[in-house]
Amino acid sequence: MTLRPSVLQWLLLLLCGLVPLVIRYPWSSQGMANWSWTDWLMIAIVGACLLFALVNLVPGASYLRLESQGMVVRSFYRTHTTPWADIAGFGVMTLPRTDRELVGWNYMPGRGKPSFLREFDFAAYGLEVALPDTYGMDAEDLAALLQSIRDRATRSTKAA
């Protein structure tokens, strides 16, 4: 099973990034020579968001593939595979100030690559790692789906 990011979400980010540029900069009477550092900073930030949105709209740039041995997460053309046996369990974390919910997991003891960010996330959210997207699903539903697939896969491995 392969889950893909919501195209609508990335199109909305693209549109939200273009709006301030279209409103502010083409109609500027000052000209680029008189722009302040904040103008350039805004263009850099909005440009990075636009680039990120455009890349994620390209087919194959981002997905979550659920396989019998584990899950394959591809984001911004980088791929990471995590075996089901390395995962202790899934849950939902809520990011502060945005109320955005992401699905995360904890590793089994001694599994996964240790890092400061992993320790920080566990202390802050109770989960060590998070998926970059909910792939058009509700976070609770995605966490439940991943947990059921993981439970089934690890039960069949133990039975074999």
Secondary structure, DSSP 8 states (H G I E B T S, - for coil): -EE---HHHHHHHHHHHHHHHHHHSTT-SS-GGG--HHHHHHHHHHHHHHHHHHHHHSTTSSEEEE-SSEEEEEETTEEEEEEGGGEEEEEEEE-TTT--EEEEEEE-TT-S---HHHHHHHHHHS-SEE-S--TTS-HHHHHHHHHHHHHHHHHHHHH-
